[in-house]
Amino acid sequence: MDRLDAGAGDSRKDALQKVEVFFERARELLDPSLVESVFKLLTK
């Protein structure tokens, strides 16, 4: 793996982390089962 791949992996990891935080908040505000099914659709 060269440095460009590592950099892309880092930004992807950051984006995934933001998505996870978003979905944690959404679970608190919305019906958890609804949020869970949307999350599964997006992460297939």
C-alpha positions in Angstrom: 0.0 0.0 0.0 1.4 3.4 -0.9 0.9 6.7 0.8 -2.0 7.8 -1.4 -4.0 4.7 -0.4 -3.3 5.3 3.3 -4.5 8.9 3.0 -7.7 7.8 1.2 -8.3 5.2 3.9 -7.9 7.8 6.6 -10.5 10.1 5.1 -12.8 7.2 4.5 -12.4 6.2 8.2 -13.2 9.8 9.3 -16.3 9.8 7.1 -17.5 6.5 8.5 -16.9 7.8 12.0 -19.1 10.8 11.3 -21.8 8.6 9.8 -21.7 6.4 12.9 -22.1 9.4 15.2 -25.0 10.7 13.1 -26.8 7.4 13.3 -26.2 7.2 17.1 -27.9 10.6 17.4 -30.7 9.5 15.0 -31.4 6.4 17.1 -31.9 8.7 20.1 -34.3 11.0 18.3 -36.1 8.5 16.0 -37.4 5.0 16.2 -34.3 2.8 16.6 -35.6 0.0 14.3 -36.3 2.5 11.5 -32.8 4.0 11.9 -31.3 0.5 11.9 -33.0 -0.6 8.7 -31.9 2.6 6.9 -28.3 2.1 8.2 -28.3 -1.5 6.8 -29.5 -0.2 3.4 -26.7 2.4 3.3 -23.9 0.0 4.4 -24.7 -2.9 2.2 
